[in-house]
Amino acid sequence: MADLTLTGKNPSSLKVDVLVVGTCSTSDGVAVVADQLPEAFVRQIETLAPRLGVTGARDEVRRVPAGDGVSAGVVVLAGLGERAADGTFPHEVLRSAAGAATRELAGTDTAALALPAVDEDELGAVVEGALLGAYSYTRYRTGKDTKGAVGSIQVVTTFARSGRAKAAVARAEVLAAAVHGTRDLVNDAPNELFPAAFADAAKAAAKGVKGIRITVLDDKQLAAGGYGGLVGVGQGSSRGPRLVKLSYTPAKATEKVAIVGKGITFDTGGISLKPPASMPTMKSDMAGAAAVLHTVLAAARLGLPVAVTGYLCLAENMPGGNAQRPADVITIRGGKTVEVTNTDAEGRLVMADGLVAAVEDGHDVVLDIATLTGAQMVALGNRTSGVMGTDAVRDEVKAAADAAGEAFWPMPMPAELKAGLRSTVADMVNSAPSRWGGMLFAAHFLAEFVGDTPWAHLDIAGPSYNEGSSFGYTPAGGTGVGVRTMLAFLEGRAGA
């Protein structure tokens, strides 16, 4: 991750490779939004903007020569869109502009950001965006064309010596590291990140983090413990399932929160085989578990006074000779039986085991996060996640997402869809009898395993993996979605 510092120096005097300043759209054209830049330079940019193709639109990034009076080699113009009525810019706009700029500066050694921030909260958004955008996944790349993230970043601010500003930087560094760690796991190749390897990666990531305790159940222990969802989904693979339990329990915890994550390290669909074109991105079907792992570690690193336990439900869904069949009946942890009518509706089976384990351990609230349904993308697209569950917890998650800058939308759980769970041979089926409302039906299935515990389900199927071009602080590939929302949720529970 890029090294980031605050500076109170005049941005014109900074000897960096690139100086980033803001631009915004106005009724007259484009305005440069930065203090202490030479007036002649500002006038020149604003005059030439139309010919340079600069509009000031949100997330626009344009490079221009630095000109006289600016020590940086190049100036980057980062678009902020239009000002709000009070003359400021929303936090997410600042976050996105900073991230778009640093993302475009991959391979640059030094950069400085002089974006508008009227208080420490706005500064925190700039810092967070800068670090989120400064991400590069190069594990499998070779050759001289490999470009890492920007090396070091200075953020220009009048609050450089403020204690609140320094705290904002410290939090942003922890948060960005958690998002980057999640992205890395999602981007890893499935031949290397199988359930046991994921469990080992979790142990390695937790090593040295104060207050973390981690336990792993292997396939034999899962079978002995009655975890029929994990065992059933994983039995078609030569690489057995795992359940990783990651606990952070501070002495003065005010709340006990459980987070359950879906960790299908590769999903072929099992015997209900997916079309070939749908396969390559199925390495990302473990994004929920990756987000849970790094959210718990971030909570520990920040020393939040809330106990949080993560459950990583890890399996590989393969169509091997021992794979579970449509019409099989399995027994979930706790005794409920499920008729498997579609082996490609496997995520809810492993999540059921994890949810039961979380409820058994006793928590004030349970969240689960999963790349659960294609229906999420049909309903909300590939940038907005769905959240369902107990009304109060669902709304709390939505508020946390809004504060964090992640797009989540509250979805209903219509009572009539629950009737679709009925099976003629078991307690329930795992797949909806109709194509309609698939995301909502899946939430009803999961609700069967949480009892009376307050609960919310986060479906991140589309937003977890960006198959298109990069945008804002979001790269192509793994996005790390959910980490910021869940951390904000925990901070809210901790009274932070």
Sequence and secondary structure as in RCSB ss.txt:
>XXXX:A:sequence
MADLTLTGKNPSSLKVDVLVVGTCSTSDGVAVVADQLPEAFVRQIETLAPRLGVTGARDEVRRVPAGDGVSAGVV
VLAGLGERAADGTFPHEVLRSAAGAATRELAGTDTAALALPAVDEDELGAVVEGALLGAYSYTRYRTGKDTKGAV
GSIQVVTTFARSGRAKAAVARAEVLAAAVHGTRDLVNDAPNELFPAAFADAAKAAAKGVKGIRITVLDDKQLAAG
GYGGLVGVGQGSSRGPRLVKLSYTPAKATEKVAIVGKGITFDTGGISLKPPASMPTMKSDMAGAAAVLHTVLAAA
RLGLPVAVTGYLCLAENMPGGNAQRPADVITIRGGKTVEVTNTDAEGRLVMADGLVAAVEDGHDVVLDIATLTGA
QMVALGNRTSGVMGTDAVRDEVKAAADAAGEAFWPMPMPAELKAGLRSTVADMVNSAPSRWGGMLFAAHFLAEFV
GDTPWAHLDIAGPSYNEGSSFGYTPAGGTGVGVRTMLAFLEGRAGA
>XXXX:A:secstr
  EEEEE S GGG   SEEEEEEEEETTEEEEE SSS HHHHHHHHHHHHHHT    TT EEEEE  TT  SSEE
EEEE  S  TTS   HHHHHHHHHHHHHHTTT SEEEEE   SSHHHHHHHHHHHHHHS    TT  STT     
SEEEEE TTTT HHHHHHHHHHHHHHHHHHHHHHHHHS TTT  HHHHHHHHHHHHTT TTEEEEEE HHHHHHT
T HHHHHHHTTSSS  EEEEEEE  TT S EEEEEEEEEEEE  TTS   GGGSGGGGGTTHHHHHHHHHHHHHH
HHT SSEEEEEEEEEEE   TT   TT EEE TTS EEE S TT  HHHHHHHHHHHHHHH  SEEEEEE   HH
HHHHH SS EEEEESHHHHHHHHHHHHHHT  EEE    GGGGGGG  SSSSEESS SSSTTHHHHHHHHHHTTT
TTS EEEEE TTTTEE S  BTTB SEE  TTHHHHHHHHHHHTT 
